[in-house]
Amino acid sequence: MRLCINIDHIATLRQTRGGSVPDPVEGARLCELAGADGIVCHLREDRRHINDRDVRTLRKTVTTKLDLEMAATEEIIGIALDVVPELVTLVPEKRLELTTEGGLDVAAQRSSLSHAIRRFHDKGILVSLFVDPEIDQIEASKEIGADMVEIHTGDYANATLSAEQQTLLEQVRSIASLGKSLGLGVNAGHGLDYVNVRPMAQISAIDEMSIGHSIITRAVFVGLDRAVKEMRAAIDASVAHR
């Protein structure tokens, strides 16, 4: 199972002082050296953390895979088409949210999203849609030409009761299997940490985990190299015990 690391919060720390450190580009390099299979960054409309320079420099330096998370707005689409990452992940975006709060309503935005997907495909860019674990969203993603989906795992990650968490885990498992049966790639992410990632990693239909906050916060105490390696080990151990 692939592990892709979101480096947004390195940029968040940088922005607290408005300077140039810590540099998310250097963070991405260290993540790759520690075993990450890809780098994720979210270029938000308000540029609250990752900025245009970061994205363009990452495109030149990332040696694994660059996944650009983004809202499907004309400005950001234009940047992505110019930068040409391997993958774009289209997400909903609200100005006042602290982090992405839920999945895209693909079923309600078929026309605009399918048009954006065609533009990306014309440049050879793969497209993932960040969706809640719901049947209609997976089916709509397939219908409009997405290459893959990223299943929103936030509800599972935030569950406090074991029974609720197990129910939500099974929901993700079922939806991931549906995505696979339709020929979609299946990724998962949001709120995953060193503990709750283990049951998620046992779902064989999931190809890739996208994790950021828990790794970056762990790195504050143990360093980025160790934080990445610990997550890599947690996922690998779970995959081995499927």
C-alpha positions in Angstrom: 0.0 0.0 0.0 1.4 3.4 -1.0 1.9 6.2 1.5 1.6 9.7 0.3 2.4 12.5 2.7 0.6 15.9 2.8 3.1 18.6 3.6 0.6 21.5 4.1 1.3 21.9 7.8 5.0 22.5 7.3 3.9 25.5 5.3 1.3 26.4 8.0 4.2 26.6 10.5 6.2 28.7 8.1 3.3 31.1 7.7 3.0 31.8 11.4 6.1 34.0 11.1 5.8 34.9 7.4 9.3 33.9 6.6 10.9 31.2 4.5 11.3 28.4 7.1 10.5 25.7 7.6 10.5 25.0 3.8 7.9 22.5 2.7 10.0 21.7 -0.3 12.8 20.5 2.0 10.2 18.6 4.0 9.0 16.8 0.9 12.6 15.8 0.1 13.0 14.3 3.6 9.7 12.5 3.4 10.8 10.9 0.1 14.1 9.9 1.6 12.3 8.3 4.5 10.1 6.1 2.3 7.1 8.2 1.1 5.6 7.1 -2.2 4.3 10.5 -3.0 3.9 14.1 -1.9 0.6 15.9 -1.5 0.0 19.6 -1.2 -3.2 21.7 -1.3 -3.0 25.0 -3.1 -5.9 26.8 -1.6 -7.6 29.9 -3.1 -6.5 32.0 -0.1 -3.0 30.6 -0.1 -3.1 30.1 3.7 -0.2 27.6 3.6 1.1 26.3 0.3 1.8 29.0 -2.2 2.4 29.2 -5.9 6.2 29.1 -5.5 6.0 25.9 -3.4 4.0 24.1 -6.0 6.3 25.1 -8.9 9.4 24.2 -6.9 7.9 20.9 -5.8 7.2 20.0 -9.4 10.9 20.4 -10.1 12.1 18.5 -7.1 9.6 15.7 -6.2 11.0 12.4 -7.6 8.1 10.1 -6.6 4.6 11.5 -7.4 3.2 15.0 -6.9 -0.5 15.1 -5.9 -2.0 18.6 -6.1 -5.1 19.0 -4.0 -7.3 21.8 -5.3 -10.7 23.2 -5.7 -12.0 23.1 -9.3 -11.8 26.9 -9.8 -10.6 28.4 -13.0 -7.6 30.1 -11.4 -6.3 26.9 -9.7 -7.1 24.7 -12.7 -5.0 27.0 -14.8 -2.0 26.7 -12.4 -2.4 22.9 -12.4 -2.5 22.7 -16.2 0.7 24.8 -16.3 2.6 22.9 -13.5 1.4 19.4 -14.7 1.6 17.2 -11.5 1.1 13.5 -11.9 -2.2 13.7 -10.1 -4.8 16.3 -9.1 -7.2 15.6 -6.3 -10.3 17.7 -6.6 -11.7 18.7 -3.2 -14.5 21.0 -1.9 -13.1 24.2 -0.3 -14.7 26.6 2.1 -12.9 29.8 3.1 -13.6 29.6 6.8 -12.9 25.9 7.3 -9.7 24.8 9.2 -9.4 21.8 7.0 -11.4 20.1 4.4 -14.7 19.1 6.1 -16.2 16.6 3.7 -16.3 15.1 0.2 -17.3 16.6 -3.1 -20.9 16.2 -4.1 -19.9 14.7 -7.5 -23.4 13.6 -8.3 -24.6 17.3 -8.1 -21.6 18.7 -10.1 -21.3 16.2 -12.9 -21.1 18.7 -15.7 -18.5 21.1 -14.3 -16.4 18.3 -12.9 -16.4 16.2 -16.1 -15.3 19.3 -18.1 -12.4 19.9 -15.7 -11.4 16.2 -15.8 -11.3 16.3 -19.6 -9.0 19.3 -19.5 -6.6 17.5 -17.1 -6.7 14.4 -19.2 -5.7 16.4 -22.3 -2.5 17.3 -20.4 -1.9 13.8 -19.3 -2.8 14.5 -15.6 -4.6 11.8 -13.7 -7.7 12.9 -11.6 -8.9 11.8 -8.2 -12.1 13.0 -6.6 -12.3 13.4 -2.8 -15.6 11.9 -1.9 -17.6 10.7 1.1 -18.0 6.9 1.3 -21.4 6.9 -0.5 -22.5 4.7 -3.4 -23.9 7.5 -5.5 -20.7 9.5 -5.2 -18.5 6.6 -6.3 -20.8 5.7 -9.2 -20.9 9.4 -10.3 -17.1 9.6 -10.1 -16.8 6.7 -12.5 -19.5 8.1 -14.9 -17.7 11.4 -15.4 -14.3 9.9 -16.1 -12.3 10.1 -12.9 -9.3 7.9 -12.7 -9.6 7.3 -9.0 -11.4 8.4 -5.8 -10.0 9.4 -2.4 -12.4 8.2 0.2 -12.9 10.7 3.0 -12.1 8.9 6.3 -12.8 11.9 8.6 -16.0 10.4 10.2 -14.1 7.2 10.9 -11.1 9.0 12.4 -13.3 11.2 14.6 -15.5 8.4 16.0 -15.1 8.0 19.7 -17.0 4.7 20.3 -15.5 1.5 19.0 -18.8 0.2 17.7 -19.3 3.4 15.7 -15.8 3.3 14.4 -16.2 -0.3 13.3 -19.4 0.5 11.4 -17.7 3.4 9.6 -14.7 1.2 8.8 -17.0 -1.4 7.2 -18.7 1.4 5.2 -15.3 2.5 3.9 -14.4 -1.2 3.1 -17.7 -1.6 1.1 -17.3 1.6 -0.8 -13.6 0.8 -1.6 -14.6 -2.6 -3.0 -17.3 -0.9 -5.1 -14.7 1.5 -6.5 -12.4 -1.3 -7.4 -15.2 -3.2 -9.1 -15.9 -0.2 -11.3 -12.3 0.0 -12.3 -11.4 3.1 -10.2 -8.2 3.5 -8.2 -9.0 3.9 -4.5 -7.2 6.1 -2.1 -8.1 7.1 1.4 -7.4 9.9 3.7 -8.3 12.6 6.3 -7.7 12.4 10.0 -5.7 9.2 9.9 -3.1 8.7 12.6 -0.7 6.0 13.9 -3.5 4.0 15.6 -6.6 4.3 13.4 -4.6 3.8 10.2 -4.0 0.2 11.1 -7.5 -1.2 10.6 -7.8 1.0 7.5 -4.6 -0.4 6.0 -6.1 -3.9 6.2 -8.7 -3.0 3.5 -7.2 -4.7 0.4 -9.2 -2.5 -2.0 -7.4 0.7 -0.9 -4.3 1.4 -3.0 -3.0 4.5 -1.2 -3.1 6.4 2.1 -2.9 10.2 2.1 -1.7 11.4 5.5 -0.4 14.7 6.7 -1.3 16.3 10.1 -0.4 13.3 12.3 2.9 12.8 10.7 3.9 16.5 10.8 2.9 16.8 14.4 4.7 13.6 15.4 7.8 15.1 13.6 7.8 18.0 16.0 8.9 15.6 18.7 10.9 12.9 16.9 11.9 14.4 13.6 10.4 14.0 10.1 12.5 11.0 9.1 11.4 8.9 12.1 7.8 10.1 11.9 7.5 9.0 8.3 9.2 5.6 9.0 6.9 4.9 11.9 3.8 5.5 9.7 5.3 3.4 7.0 6.0 0.6 9.5 2.4 0.8 10.9 0.9 0.5 7.4 3.2 -2.3 6.3 2.6 -4.3 9.5 -1.2 -4.0 9.0 -1.0 -5.0 5.3 1.1 -8.1 6.3 -1.6 -9.2 8.7 -4.6 -9.0 6.3 
